[in-house]
Amino acid sequence: MRATSVDRYGAPETSRITTAQVPIPGRGEVLVQVEAAAVTAGDARIRAGRFPRGFALPARLAIGVLGPRRKIPGTVFSGHVERLGDGVTDLSIGDGVAGMTGGRLGAHAEFVAVPVTALASLPEEVAHEAAAGALFGGSTALHFLRDRAQIYAGQTVLVNGASGSVGTAAVQLAAHCGAIVTAVSSRRNHALLRKLGASQTIDYRDSPIKGLSRRFDVIFDAVGNLSRAEGLRLTAPDGVVILAVADLMDTVTARGRVHAGAAPERQEDFALLLDLVAHGEFDPLIETLGGLEALPEAHRRIDTGRKVGNLVILPPRRESGPDTIAATGGAE
Ligand SMILES: NC(=O)c1ccc[n+]([C@@H]2O[C@H](COP(=O)([O-])OP(=O)(O)OC[C@H]3O[C@@H](n4cnc5c(N)ncnc54)[C@H](OP(=O)(O)O)[C@@H]3O)[C@@H](O)[C@H]2O)c1
């Protein structure tokens, strides 16, 4: 199969197209033909070996010292079931599914093998591109807002980094719960954020959020430029601070009203998000860039720090020429 490979941490161009063996699904797994895959801030971190302060050493020990041990990147996919592993009874070949691969990566390829617990059924109304775009920011925002902040109608929520993948999901999900949302981004994204449900918008270049005198019930930082102490200063006395990009120190000291750490990847959350997309209640704001060849461009866009919403690639798409690549060699 065609796949992308990242051998060493580096610039966007470090990701290249290669050939790899089609994975064999193990017990409880399925082989998915990937129709669409998201390219995320998480993918860019792994490609570059770039992690929040204090995490570089533990992250490299976990995923690879000079380059990722798992060579095929990508965590978010939508596609259809191509083959069933042993013990899989509740899915059939051809079923539409979407999910996340977690630490095994591998979604930036024509096929990926995943446990059935890592995916949800794709509703008929949802296109593969929309499904792939919905899950990264969506599951992060859902976890932090629902499970950690336990938000409810009428609360005031400030979303910092509101126009990215996590931020656009946080704005929409908070507004969906009836919260009053203040979205922080550059001015060019303000109209979009109001359309998504923000009541107020702030341009961080005119009004740095650290200097705001207002207090909020929930501060959701999806940029990483707010410390634990600064977040607490911006919250009401019983308010909650979410640091989605905390450094190591703020992560280990997060307790009480401050929440940090990695959002889990849960099948039931994928199903909920896909259902919201199907009912027009969550817009994943996707931009489709092309086939696997578009991956360096997607990484360049993420590295600017100005990406809006979600970038999606379509692994089956060929930019030119017939498919002459056979299933040889292994990239993992
Ligand atoms: N904890 C977890 O489990 C978890 C899960 C997923 C992601 N994350 C992390 O969350 C972060 C955000 O991810 P993402 O996918 O949303 O990134 P993204 O889509 O690349 O975010 C880009 C957005 O950030 C905005 N931005 C840049 N600088 C800003 C600033 N100073 N103030 C306000 N907004 C600013 C940009 O808006 P403008 O163009 O308007 O400036 C742009 O739209 C990443 O660091 C990622 O690693 C954590």
The ligand as an SDF file (V2000), in Angstrom:
LIG
                    3D

 48 52  0  0  0  0  0  0  0  0999 V2000
   -4.3290   17.9290   25.9550 N   0  0  0  0  0  0  0  0  0  0  0  0
   -4.7600   17.2460   24.9300 C   0  0  0  0  0  0  0  0  0  0  0  0
   -5.2420   16.1080   25.0520 O   0  0  0  0  0  0  0  0  0  0  0  0
   -4.6750   17.8620   23.5580 C   0  0  0  0  0  0  0  0  0  0  0  0
   -5.4360   17.3100   22.5130 C   0  0  0  0  0  0  0  0  0  0  0  0
   -5.3830   17.9200   21.2580 C   0  0  0  0  0  0  0  0  0  0  0  0
   -4.5650   19.0330   21.0600 C   0  0  0  0  0  0  0  0  0  0  0  0
   -3.8070   19.5030   22.0700 N   0  0  0  0  0  0  0  0  0  0  0  0
   -2.9310   20.6710   21.8700 C   0  0  0  0  0  0  0  0  0  0  0  0
   -3.7730   21.7830   21.7280 O   0  0  0  0  0  0  0  0  0  0  0  0
   -3.1180   22.7710   20.9340 C   0  0  0  0  0  0  0  0  0  0  0  0
   -4.0770   23.3040   19.9150 C   0  0  0  0  0  0  0  0  0  0  0  0
   -4.3630   22.2980   18.9810 O   0  0  0  0  0  0  0  0  0  0  0  0
   -5.1740   22.6590   17.6690 P   0  0  0  0  0  0  0  0  0  0  0  0
   -5.2990   21.4240   16.8920 O   0  0  0  0  0  0  0  0  0  0  0  0
   -6.3980   23.4270   18.0120 O   0  0  0  0  0  0  0  0  0  0  0  0
   -4.1160   23.6500   16.9700 O   0  0  0  0  0  0  0  0  0  0  0  0
   -4.3090   24.4970   15.6590 P   0  0  0  0  0  0  0  0  0  0  0  0
   -5.5580   24.0850   14.9640 O   0  0  0  0  0  0  0  0  0  0  0  0
   -3.0430   24.4490   14.9100 O   0  0  0  0  0  0  0  0  0  0  0  0
   -4.5090   25.9930   16.2460 O   0  0  0  0  0  0  0  0  0  0  0  0
   -4.2160   27.0770   15.4360 C   0  0  0  0  0  0  0  0  0  0  0  0
   -5.0070   28.2830   15.9120 C   0  0  0  0  0  0  0  0  0  0  0  0
   -4.3710   28.8650   17.0460 O   0  0  0  0  0  0  0  0  0  0  0  0
   -4.6680   30.2480   17.0310 C   0  0  0  0  0  0  0  0  0  0  0  0
   -3.6520   31.0190   17.7460 N   0  0  0  0  0  0  0  0  0  0  0  0
   -2.3220   31.0620   17.4940 C   0  0  0  0  0  0  0  0  0  0  0  0
   -1.7000   31.8830   18.3800 N   0  0  0  0  0  0  0  0  0  0  0  0
   -2.6840   32.3730   19.1910 C   0  0  0  0  0  0  0  0  0  0  0  0
   -2.6830   33.2440   20.3120 C   0  0  0  0  0  0  0  0  0  0  0  0
   -1.5510   33.8100   20.7670 N   0  0  0  0  0  0  0  0  0  0  0  0
   -3.8590   33.5040   20.9140 N   0  0  0  0  0  0  0  0  0  0  0  0
   -5.0050   32.9450   20.4760 C   0  0  0  0  0  0  0  0  0  0  0  0
   -5.0740   32.1090   19.4140 N   0  0  0  0  0  0  0  0  0  0  0  0
   -3.9160   31.8250   18.7890 C   0  0  0  0  0  0  0  0  0  0  0  0
   -4.6760   30.6170   15.5750 C   0  0  0  0  0  0  0  0  0  0  0  0
   -5.6130   31.6530   15.4260 O   0  0  0  0  0  0  0  0  0  0  0  0
   -5.2670   32.9990   14.6080 P   0  0  0  0  0  0  0  0  0  0  0  0
   -4.8390   32.5580   13.2390 O   0  0  0  0  0  0  0  0  0  0  0  0
   -6.5450   33.7330   14.6300 O   0  0  0  0  0  0  0  0  0  0  0  0
   -4.1290   33.6330   15.3230 O   0  0  0  0  0  0  0  0  0  0  0  0
   -5.0820   29.3490   14.8450 C   0  0  0  0  0  0  0  0  0  0  0  0
   -6.4010   29.3880   14.3340 O   0  0  0  0  0  0  0  0  0  0  0  0
   -1.8670   22.0830   20.3430 C   0  0  0  0  0  0  0  0  0  0  0  0
   -0.7270   22.5090   21.0460 O   0  0  0  0  0  0  0  0  0  0  0  0
   -2.1210   20.6160   20.5810 C   0  0  0  0  0  0  0  0  0  0  0  0
   -0.9260   19.8970   20.7230 O   0  0  0  0  0  0  0  0  0  0  0  0
   -3.8610   18.9610   23.3170 C   0  0  0  0  0  0  0  0  0  0  0  0
  1  2  1  0
  2  3  2  0
  2  4  1  0
  4  5  1  0
  4 48  2  0
  5  6  2  0
  6  7  1  0
  7  8  2  0
  8  9  1  0
  8 48  1  0
  9 10  1  0
  9 46  1  0
 10 11  1  0
 11 12  1  0
 11 44  1  0
 12 13  1  0
 13 14  1  0
 14 15  2  0
 14 16  1  0
 14 17  1  0
 17 18  1  0
 18 19  2  0
 18 20  1  0
 18 21  1  0
 21 22  1  0
 22 23  1  0
 23 24  1  0
 23 42  1  0
 24 25  1  0
 25 26  1  0
 25 36  1  0
 26 27  1  0
 26 35  1  0
 27 28  2  0
 28 29  1  0
 29 30  1  0
 29 35  2  0
 30 31  1  0
 30 32  2  0
 32 33  1  0
 33 34  2  0
 34 35  1  0
 36 37  1  0
 36 42  1  0
 37 38  1  0
 38 39  2  0
 38 40  1  0
 38 41  1  0
 42 43  1  0
 44 45  1  0
 44 46  1  0
 46 47  1  0
M  CHG  2   8   1  16  -1
M  END
$$$$
